[in-house]
């Protein structure tokens, strides 16, 4: 099964992946800059959305 939303990350996993602080991660998810959603009080971030975010921001900084 190769679906865009098969792997969901937590904010902690996002921090580890991007090497950012929890404050920076929560800023990304709460602002809508990084596509994600909440289940109750817990943020879930599709890995594919993180990959898209990295690609978009890499292109702008080259």
mmCIF file of the N, C-alpha and C atoms, coordinates in Angstrom:
data_MODEL
# 
_entry.id   MODEL 
# 
loop_
_atom_site.group_PDB 
_atom_site.id 
_atom_site.type_symbol 
_atom_site.label_atom_id 
_atom_site.label_alt_id 
_atom_site.label_comp_id 
_atom_site.label_asym_id 
_atom_site.label_entity_id 
_atom_site.label_seq_id 
_atom_site.pdbx_PDB_ins_code 
_atom_site.Cartn_x 
_atom_site.Cartn_y 
_atom_site.Cartn_z 
_atom_site.occupancy 
_atom_site.B_iso_or_equiv 
_atom_site.pdbx_formal_charge 
_atom_site.auth_seq_id 
_atom_site.auth_comp_id 
_atom_site.auth_asym_id 
_atom_site.auth_atom_id 
_atom_site.pdbx_PDB_model_num 
ATOM 1   N N  . UNK A 1 1  ? 0.844  -1.181 0.000  1.00 0.00 ? 1  UNK A N  1 
ATOM 2   C CA . UNK A 1 1  ? 0.000  0.000  0.000  1.00 0.00 ? 1  UNK A CA 1 
ATOM 3   C C  . UNK A 1 1  ? 0.882  1.234  0.000  1.00 0.00 ? 1  UNK A C  1 
ATOM 4   N N  . UNK A 1 2  ? 0.841  1.989  -1.075 1.00 0.00 ? 2  UNK A N  1 
ATOM 5   C CA . UNK A 1 2  ? 1.685  3.180  -1.182 1.00 0.00 ? 2  UNK A CA 1 
ATOM 6   C C  . UNK A 1 2  ? 0.795  4.408  -1.302 1.00 0.00 ? 2  UNK A C  1 
ATOM 7   N N  . UNK A 1 3  ? 0.266  4.839  -0.170 1.00 0.00 ? 3  UNK A N  1 
ATOM 8   C CA . UNK A 1 3  ? -0.627 5.989  -0.109 1.00 0.00 ? 3  UNK A CA 1 
ATOM 9   C C  . UNK A 1 3  ? 0.133  7.158  0.488  1.00 0.00 ? 3  UNK A C  1 
ATOM 10  N N  . UNK A 1 4  ? -0.191 8.379  0.062  1.00 0.00 ? 4  UNK A N  1 
ATOM 11  C CA . UNK A 1 4  ? 0.487  9.565  0.587  1.00 0.00 ? 4  UNK A CA 1 
ATOM 12  C C  . UNK A 1 4  ? 0.374  9.684  2.098  1.00 0.00 ? 4  UNK A C  1 
ATOM 13  N N  . UNK A 1 5  ? -0.673 9.094  2.673  1.00 0.00 ? 5  UNK A N  1 
ATOM 14  C CA . UNK A 1 5  ? -0.922 9.269  4.101  1.00 0.00 ? 5  UNK A CA 1 
ATOM 15  C C  . UNK A 1 5  ? -0.721 7.992  4.896  1.00 0.00 ? 5  UNK A C  1 
ATOM 16  N N  . UNK A 1 6  ? 0.090  7.071  4.393  1.00 0.00 ? 6  UNK A N  1 
ATOM 17  C CA . UNK A 1 6  ? 0.281  5.815  5.107  1.00 0.00 ? 6  UNK A CA 1 
ATOM 18  C C  . UNK A 1 6  ? 1.148  5.974  6.344  1.00 0.00 ? 6  UNK A C  1 
ATOM 19  N N  . UNK A 1 7  ? 2.070  6.921  6.343  1.00 0.00 ? 7  UNK A N  1 
ATOM 20  C CA . UNK A 1 7  ? 2.918  7.107  7.514  1.00 0.00 ? 7  UNK A CA 1 
ATOM 21  C C  . UNK A 1 7  ? 2.669  8.480  8.122  1.00 0.00 ? 7  UNK A C  1 
ATOM 22  N N  . UNK A 1 8  ? 2.174  8.466  9.342  1.00 0.00 ? 8  UNK A N  1 
ATOM 23  C CA . UNK A 1 8  ? 1.898  9.709  10.059 1.00 0.00 ? 8  UNK A CA 1 
ATOM 24  C C  . UNK A 1 8  ? 2.947  9.909  11.134 1.00 0.00 ? 8  UNK A C  1 
ATOM 25  N N  . UNK A 1 9  ? 3.486  11.111 11.205 1.00 0.00 ? 9  UNK A N  1 
ATOM 26  C CA . UNK A 1 9  ? 4.504  11.443 12.191 1.00 0.00 ? 9  UNK A CA 1 
ATOM 27  C C  . UNK A 1 9  ? 3.887  12.226 13.340 1.00 0.00 ? 9  UNK A C  1 
ATOM 28  N N  . UNK A 1 10 ? 4.513  12.126 14.496 1.00 0.00 ? 10 UNK A N  1 
ATOM 29  C CA . UNK A 1 10 ? 4.155  12.968 15.630 1.00 0.00 ? 10 UNK A CA 1 
ATOM 30  C C  . UNK A 1 10 ? 5.015  14.229 15.574 1.00 0.00 ? 10 UNK A C  1 
ATOM 31  N N  . UNK A 1 11 ? 4.708  15.205 16.403 1.00 0.00 ? 11 UNK A N  1 
ATOM 32  C CA . UNK A 1 11 ? 5.521  16.416 16.461 1.00 0.00 ? 11 UNK A CA 1 
ATOM 33  C C  . UNK A 1 11 ? 6.941  16.064 16.905 1.00 0.00 ? 11 UNK A C  1 
ATOM 34  N N  . UNK A 1 12 ? 7.070  15.149 17.845 1.00 0.00 ? 12 UNK A N  1 
ATOM 35  C CA . UNK A 1 12 ? 8.402  14.731 18.300 1.00 0.00 ? 12 UNK A CA 1 
ATOM 36  C C  . UNK A 1 12 ? 9.211  14.122 17.158 1.00 0.00 ? 12 UNK A C  1 
ATOM 37  N N  . UNK A 1 13 ? 8.574  13.284 16.348 1.00 0.00 ? 13 UNK A N  1 
ATOM 38  C CA . UNK A 1 13 ? 9.263  12.687 15.201 1.00 0.00 ? 13 UNK A CA 1 
ATOM 39  C C  . UNK A 1 13 ? 9.618  13.755 14.165 1.00 0.00 ? 13 UNK A C  1 
ATOM 40  N N  . UNK A 1 14 ? 8.733  14.737 13.988 1.00 0.00 ? 14 UNK A N  1 
ATOM 41  C CA . UNK A 1 14 ? 9.023  15.845 13.083 1.00 0.00 ? 14 UNK A CA 1 
ATOM 42  C C  . UNK A 1 14 ? 10.259 16.605 13.548 1.00 0.00 ? 14 UNK A C  1 
ATOM 43  N N  . UNK A 1 15 ? 10.343 16.857 14.851 1.00 0.00 ? 15 UNK A N  1 
ATOM 44  C CA . UNK A 1 15 ? 11.512 17.546 15.419 1.00 0.00 ? 15 UNK A CA 1 
ATOM 45  C C  . UNK A 1 15 ? 12.791 16.781 15.113 1.00 0.00 ? 15 UNK A C  1 
ATOM 46  N N  . UNK A 1 16 ? 12.768 15.476 15.313 1.00 0.00 ? 16 UNK A N  1 
ATOM 47  C CA . UNK A 1 16 ? 13.948 14.654 15.052 1.00 0.00 ? 16 UNK A CA 1 
ATOM 48  C C  . UNK A 1 16 ? 14.304 14.641 13.575 1.00 0.00 ? 16 UNK A C  1 
ATOM 49  N N  . UNK A 1 17 ? 13.302 14.562 12.728 1.00 0.00 ? 17 UNK A N  1 
ATOM 50  C CA . UNK A 1 17 ? 13.532 14.491 11.281 1.00 0.00 ? 17 UNK A CA 1 
ATOM 51  C C  . UNK A 1 17 ? 14.119 15.787 10.739 1.00 0.00 ? 17 UNK A C  1 
ATOM 52  N N  . UNK A 1 18 ? 13.559 16.925 11.150 1.00 0.00 ? 18 UNK A N  1 
ATOM 53  C CA . UNK A 1 18 ? 14.009 18.216 10.635 1.00 0.00 ? 18 UNK A CA 1 
ATOM 54  C C  . UNK A 1 18 ? 15.093 18.868 11.488 1.00 0.00 ? 18 UNK A C  1 
ATOM 55  N N  . UNK A 1 19 ? 15.398 18.242 12.634 1.00 0.00 ? 19 UNK A N  1 
ATOM 56  C CA . UNK A 1 19 ? 16.404 18.790 13.567 1.00 0.00 ? 19 UNK A CA 1 
ATOM 57  C C  . UNK A 1 19 ? 15.999 20.193 14.020 1.00 0.00 ? 19 UNK A C  1 
ATOM 58  N N  . UNK A 1 20 ? 14.734 20.312 14.462 1.00 0.00 ? 20 UNK A N  1 
ATOM 59  C CA . UNK A 1 20 ? 14.218 21.584 14.947 1.00 0.00 ? 20 UNK A CA 1 
ATOM 60  C C  . UNK A 1 20 ? 13.668 21.415 16.359 1.00 0.00 ? 20 UNK A C  1 
ATOM 61  N N  . UNK A 1 21 ? 13.444 22.531 17.021 1.00 0.00 ? 21 UNK A N  1 
ATOM 62  C CA . UNK A 1 21 ? 12.911 22.507 18.378 1.00 0.00 ? 21 UNK A CA 1 
ATOM 63  C C  . UNK A 1 21 ? 11.404 22.249 18.343 1.00 0.00 ? 21 UNK A C  1 
ATOM 64  N N  . UNK A 1 22 ? 10.845 21.792 19.464 1.00 0.00 ? 22 UNK A N  1 
ATOM 65  C CA . UNK A 1 22 ? 9.389  21.634 19.535 1.00 0.00 ? 22 UNK A CA 1 
ATOM 66  C C  . UNK A 1 22 ? 8.652  22.952 19.255 1.00 0.00 ? 22 UNK A C  1 
ATOM 67  N N  . UNK A 1 23 ? 9.191  24.065 19.712 1.00 0.00 ? 23 UNK A N  1 
ATOM 68  C CA . UNK A 1 23 ? 8.565  25.364 19.457 1.00 0.00 ? 23 UNK A CA 1 
ATOM 69  C C  . UNK A 1 23 ? 8.474  25.626 17.962 1.00 0.00 ? 23 UNK A C  1 
ATOM 70  N N  . UNK A 1 24 ? 9.554  25.384 17.246 1.00 0.00 ? 24 UNK A N  1 
ATOM 71  C CA . UNK A 1 24 ? 9.564  25.586 15.793 1.00 0.00 ? 24 UNK A CA 1 
ATOM 72  C C  . UNK A 1 24 ? 8.590  24.627 15.107 1.00 0.00 ? 24 UNK A C  1 
ATOM 73  N N  . UNK A 1 25 ? 8.533  23.389 15.572 1.00 0.00 ? 25 UNK A N  1 
ATOM 74  C CA . UNK A 1 25 ? 7.626  22.404 14.980 1.00 0.00 ? 25 UNK A CA 1 
ATOM 75  C C  . UNK A 1 25 ? 6.176  22.808 15.181 1.00 0.00 ? 25 UNK A C  1 
ATOM 76  N N  . UNK A 1 26 ? 5.824  23.223 16.397 1.00 0.00 ? 26 UNK A N  1 
ATOM 77  C CA . UNK A 1 26 ? 4.448  23.638 16.659 1.00 0.00 ? 26 UNK A CA 1 
ATOM 78  C C  . UNK A 1 26 ? 4.094  24.887 15.864 1.00 0.00 ? 26 UNK A C  1 
ATOM 79  N N  . UNK A 1 27 ? 5.061  25.758 15.627 1.00 0.00 ? 27 UNK A N  1 
ATOM 80  C CA . UNK A 1 27 ? 4.825  26.942 14.813 1.00 0.00 ? 27 UNK A CA 1 
ATOM 81  C C  . UNK A 1 27 ? 4.483  26.526 13.373 1.00 0.00 ? 27 UNK A C  1 
ATOM 82  N N  . UNK A 1 28 ? 5.223  25.547 12.841 1.00 0.00 ? 28 UNK A N  1 
ATOM 83  C CA . UNK A 1 28 ? 4.963  25.067 11.482 1.00 0.00 ? 28 UNK A CA 1 
ATOM 84  C C  . UNK A 1 28 ? 3.580  24.450 11.346 1.00 0.00 ? 28 UNK A C  1 
ATOM 85  N N  . UNK A 1 29 ? 3.211  23.605 12.306 1.00 0.00 ? 29 UNK A N  1 
ATOM 86  C CA . UNK A 1 29 ? 1.939  22.900 12.174 1.00 0.00 ? 29 UNK A CA 1 
ATOM 87  C C  . UNK A 1 29 ? 0.748  23.810 12.483 1.00 0.00 ? 29 UNK A C  1 
ATOM 88  N N  . UNK A 1 30 ? 0.864  24.662 13.475 1.00 0.00 ? 30 UNK A N  1 
ATOM 89  C CA . UNK A 1 30 ? -0.284 25.503 13.844 1.00 0.00 ? 30 UNK A CA 1 
ATOM 90  C C  . UNK A 1 30 ? -0.521 26.626 12.844 1.00 0.00 ? 30 UNK A C  1 
ATOM 91  N N  . UNK A 1 31 ? 0.519  27.052 12.131 1.00 0.00 ? 31 UNK A N  1 
ATOM 92  C CA . UNK A 1 31 ? 0.374  28.129 11.141 1.00 0.00 ? 31 UNK A CA 1 
ATOM 93  C C  . UNK A 1 31 ? -0.214 27.623 9.824  1.00 0.00 ? 31 UNK A C  1 
ATOM 94  N N  . UNK A 1 32 ? -0.177 26.310 9.616  1.00 0.00 ? 32 UNK A N  1 
ATOM 95  C CA . UNK A 1 32 ? -0.636 25.751 8.350  1.00 0.00 ? 32 UNK A CA 1 
ATOM 96  C C  . UNK A 1 32 ? 0.454  25.714 7.298  1.00 0.00 ? 32 UNK A C  1 
ATOM 97  N N  . UNK A 1 33 ? 1.642  26.162 7.652  1.00 0.00 ? 33 UNK A N  1 
ATOM 98  C CA . UNK A 1 33 ? 2.763  26.152 6.706  1.00 0.00 ? 33 UNK A CA 1 
ATOM 99  C C  . UNK A 1 33 ? 3.127  24.721 6.307  1.00 0.00 ? 33 UNK A C  1 
ATOM 100 N N  . UNK A 1 34 ? 2.950  23.801 7.228  1.00 0.00 ? 34 UNK A N  1 
ATOM 101 C CA . UNK A 1 34 ? 3.174  22.379 6.984  1.00 0.00 ? 34 UNK A CA 1 
ATOM 102 C C  . UNK A 1 34 ? 1.814  21.697 7.078  1.00 0.00 ? 34 UNK A C  1 
ATOM 103 N N  . UNK A 1 35 ? 1.404  21.033 6.009  1.00 0.00 ? 35 UNK A N  1 
ATOM 104 C CA . UNK A 1 35 ? 0.091  20.400 5.988  1.00 0.00 ? 35 UNK A CA 1 
ATOM 105 C C  . UNK A 1 35 ? 0.041  19.262 7.003  1.00 0.00 ? 35 UNK A C  1 
ATOM 106 N N  . UNK A 1 36 ? -0.964 19.316 7.857  1.00 0.00 ? 36 UNK A N  1 
ATOM 107 C CA . UNK A 1 36 ? -1.133 18.297 8.882  1.00 0.00 ? 36 UNK A CA 1 
ATOM 108 C C  . UNK A 1 36 ? -2.545 18.408 9.434  1.00 0.00 ? 36 UNK A C  1 
ATOM 109 N N  . UNK A 1 37 ? -2.863 17.614 10.432 1.00 0.00 ? 37 UNK A N  1 
ATOM 110 C CA . UNK A 1 37 ? -4.183 17.662 11.036 1.00 0.00 ? 37 UNK A CA 1 
ATOM 111 C C  . UNK A 1 37 ? -4.095 17.234 12.487 1.00 0.00 ? 37 UNK A C  1 
ATOM 112 N N  . UNK A 1 38 ? -5.158 17.513 13.215 1.00 0.00 ? 38 UNK A N  1 
ATOM 113 C CA . UNK A 1 38 ? -5.213 17.151 14.623 1.00 0.00 ? 38 UNK A CA 1 
ATOM 114 C C  . UNK A 1 38 ? -6.275 16.090 14.848 1.00 0.00 ? 38 UNK A C  1 
ATOM 115 N N  . UNK A 1 39 ? -5.947 15.179 15.733 1.00 0.00 ? 39 UNK A N  1 
ATOM 116 C CA . UNK A 1 39 ? -6.919 14.217 16.240 1.00 0.00 ? 39 UNK A CA 1 
ATOM 117 C C  . UNK A 1 39 ? -6.994 14.526 17.729 1.00 0.00 ? 39 UNK A C  1 
ATOM 118 N N  . UNK A 1 40 ? -8.064 15.188 18.121 1.00 0.00 ? 40 UNK A N  1 
ATOM 119 C CA . UNK A 1 40 ? -8.147 15.668 19.496 1.00 0.00 ? 40 UNK A CA 1 
ATOM 120 C C  . UNK A 1 40 ? -7.098 16.741 19.706 1.00 0.00 ? 40 UNK A C  1 
ATOM 121 N N  . UNK A 1 41 ? -6.200 16.508 20.650 1.00 0.00 ? 41 UNK A N  1 
ATOM 122 C CA . UNK A 1 41 ? -5.134 17.474 20.937 1.00 0.00 ? 41 UNK A CA 1 
ATOM 123 C C  . UNK A 1 41 ? -3.796 17.088 20.314 1.00 0.00 ? 41 UNK A C  1 
ATOM 124 N N  . UNK A 1 42 ? -3.792 15.997 19.550 1.00 0.00 ? 42 UNK A N  1 
ATOM 125 C CA . UNK A 1 42 ? -2.540 15.460 19.007 1.00 0.00 ? 42 UNK A CA 1 
ATOM 126 C C  . UNK A 1 42 ? -2.419 15.765 17.520 1.00 0.00 ? 42 UNK A C  1 
ATOM 127 N N  . UNK A 1 43 ? -1.304 16.393 17.137 1.00 0.00 ? 43 UNK A N  1 
ATOM 128 C CA . UNK A 1 43 ? -1.023 16.672 15.731 1.00 0.00 ? 43 UNK A CA 1 
ATOM 129 C C  . UNK A 1 43 ? -0.502 15.416 15.048 1.00 0.00 ? 43 UNK A C  1 
ATOM 130 N N  . UNK A 1 44 ? -0.923 15.201 13.817 1.00 0.00 ? 44 UNK A N  1 
ATOM 131 C CA . UNK A 1 44 ? -0.410 14.124 12.968 1.00 0.00 ? 44 UNK A CA 1 
ATOM 132 C C  . UNK A 1 44 ? 0.041  14.753 11.662 1.00 0.00 ? 44 UNK A C  1 
ATOM 133 N N  . UNK A 1 45 ? 1.246  14.411 11.260 1.00 0.00 ? 45 UNK A N  1 
ATOM 134 C CA . UNK A 1 45 ? 1.849  14.994 10.073 1.00 0.00 ? 45 UNK A CA 1 
ATOM 135 C C  . UNK A 1 45 ? 2.178  13.885 9.079  1.00 0.00 ? 45 UNK A C  1 
ATOM 136 N N  . UNK A 1 46 ? 1.513  13.857 7.923  1.00 0.00 ? 46 UNK A N  1 
ATOM 137 C CA . UNK A 1 46 ? 1.859  12.850 6.914  1.00 0.00 ? 46 UNK A CA 1 
ATOM 138 C C  . UNK A 1 46 ? 3.296  13.061 6.428  1.00 0.00 ? 46 UNK A C  1 
ATOM 139 N N  . UNK A 1 47 ? 4.053  11.977 6.358  1.00 0.00 ? 47 UNK A N  1 
ATOM 140 C CA . UNK A 1 47 ? 5.454  12.065 5.929  1.00 0.00 ? 47 UNK A CA 1 
ATOM 141 C C  . UNK A 1 47 ? 5.549  12.707 4.545  1.00 0.00 ? 47 UNK A C  1 
ATOM 142 N N  . UNK A 1 48 ? 4.610  12.401 3.671  1.00 0.00 ? 48 UNK A N  1 
ATOM 143 C CA . UNK A 1 48 ? 4.636  12.971 2.321  1.00 0.00 ? 48 UNK A CA 1 
ATOM 144 C C  . UNK A 1 48 ? 4.535  14.495 2.370  1.00 0.00 ? 48 UNK A C  1 
ATOM 145 N N  . UNK A 1 49 ? 3.783  15.027 3.321  1.00 0.00 ? 49 UNK A N  1 
ATOM 146 C CA . UNK A 1 49 ? 3.667  16.484 3.460  1.00 0.00 ? 49 UNK A CA 1 
ATOM 147 C C  . UNK A 1 49 ? 4.988  17.092 3.943  1.00 0.00 ? 49 UNK A C  1 
ATOM 148 N N  . UNK A 1 50 ? 5.708  16.356 4.772  1.00 0.00 ? 50 UNK A N  1 
ATOM 149 C CA . UNK A 1 50 ? 7.028  16.818 5.210  1.00 0.00 ? 50 UNK A CA 1 
ATOM 150 C C  . UNK A 1 50 ? 7.974  16.826 4.014  1.00 0.00 ? 50 UNK A C  1 
ATOM 151 N N  . UNK A 1 51 ? 7.921  15.776 3.209  1.00 0.00 ? 51 UNK A N  1 
ATOM 152 C CA . UNK A 1 51 ? 8.769  15.714 2.010  1.00 0.00 ? 51 UNK A CA 1 
ATOM 153 C C  . UNK A 1 51 ? 8.464  16.877 1.066  1.00 0.00 ? 51 UNK A C  1 
ATOM 154 N N  . UNK A 1 52 ? 7.175  17.185 0.878  1.00 0.00 ? 52 UNK A N  1 
ATOM 155 C CA . UNK A 1 52 ? 6.784  18.311 0.020  1.00 0.00 ? 52 UNK A CA 1 
ATOM 156 C C  . UNK A 1 52 ? 7.296  19.629 0.593  1.00 0.00 ? 52 UNK A C  1 
ATOM 157 N N  . UNK A 1 53 ? 7.189  19.789 1.898  1.00 0.00 ? 53 UNK A N  1 
ATOM 158 C CA . UNK A 1 53 ? 7.654  21.012 2.563  1.00 0.00 ? 53 UNK A CA 1 
ATOM 159 C C  . UNK A 1 53 ? 9.160  21.198 2.335  1.00 0.00 ? 53 UNK A C  1 
ATOM 160 N N  . UNK A 1 54 ? 9.907  20.121 2.486  1.00 0.00 ? 54 UNK A N  1 
ATOM 161 C CA . UNK A 1 54 ? 11.361 20.181 2.283  1.00 0.00 ? 54 UNK A CA 1 
ATOM 162 C C  . UNK A 1 54 ? 11.678 20.558 0.830  1.00 0.00 ? 54 UNK A C  1 
ATOM 163 N N  . UNK A 1 55 ? 10.992 19.917 -0.121 1.00 0.00 ? 55 UNK A N  1 
ATOM 164 C CA . UNK A 1 55 ? 11.229 20.220 -1.538 1.00 0.00 ? 55 UNK A CA 1 
ATOM 165 C C  . UNK A 1 55 ? 10.919 21.680 -1.851 1.00 0.00 ? 55 UNK A C  1 
ATOM 166 N N  . UNK A 1 56 ? 9.784  22.165 -1.371 1.00 0.00 ? 56 UNK A N  1 
ATOM 167 C CA . UNK A 1 56 ? 9.386  23.552 -1.646 1.00 0.00 ? 56 UNK A CA 1 
ATOM 168 C C  . UNK A 1 56 ? 10.397 24.536 -1.088 1.00 0.00 ? 56 UNK A C  1 
ATOM 169 N N  . UNK A 1 57 ? 10.841 24.300 0.111  1.00 0.00 ? 57 UNK A N  1 
ATOM 170 C CA . UNK A 1 57 ? 11.749 25.233 0.741  1.00 0.00 ? 57 UNK A CA 1 
ATOM 171 C C  . UNK A 1 57 ? 13.188 25.084 0.228  1.00 0.00 ? 57 UNK A C  1 
ATOM 172 N N  . UNK A 1 58 ? 13.540 23.918 -0.235 1.00 0.00 ? 58 UNK A N  1 
ATOM 173 C CA . UNK A 1 58 ? 14.869 23.719 -0.824 1.00 0.00 ? 58 UNK A CA 1 
ATOM 174 C C  . UNK A 1 58 ? 14.972 24.473 -2.141 1.00 0.00 ? 58 UNK A C  1 
ATOM 175 N N  . UNK A 1 59 ? 13.921 24.459 -2.932 1.00 0.00 ? 59 UNK A N  1 
ATOM 176 C CA . UNK A 1 59 ? 13.925 25.147 -4.219 1.00 0.00 ? 59 UNK A CA 1 
ATOM 177 C C  . UNK A 1 59 ? 14.049 26.649 -4.048 1.00 0.00 ? 59 UNK A C  1 
ATOM 178 N N  . UNK A 1 60 ? 13.453 27.184 -3.013 1.00 0.00 ? 60 UNK A N  1 
ATOM 179 C CA . UNK A 1 60 ? 13.485 28.618 -2.793 1.00 0.00 ? 60 UNK A CA 1 
ATOM 180 C C  . UNK A 1 60 ? 14.843 29.111 -2.282 1.00 0.00 ? 60 UNK A C  1 
ATOM 181 N N  . UNK A 1 61 ? 15.627 28.207 -1.735 1.00 0.00 ? 61 UNK A N  1 
ATOM 182 C CA . UNK A 1 61 ? 16.893 28.606 -1.136 1.00 0.00 ? 61 UNK A CA 1 
ATOM 183 C C  . UNK A 1 61 ? 18.105 28.237 -1.975 1.00 0.00 ? 61 UNK A C  1 
ATOM 184 N N  . UNK A 1 62 ? 17.886 27.725 -3.178 1.00 0.00 ? 62 UNK A N  1 
ATOM 185 C CA . UNK A 1 62 ? 19.026 27.365 -4.051 1.00 0.00 ? 62 UNK A CA 1 
ATOM 186 C C  . UNK A 1 62 ? 19.426 28.537 -4.894 1.00 0.00 ? 62 UNK A C  1 
# 
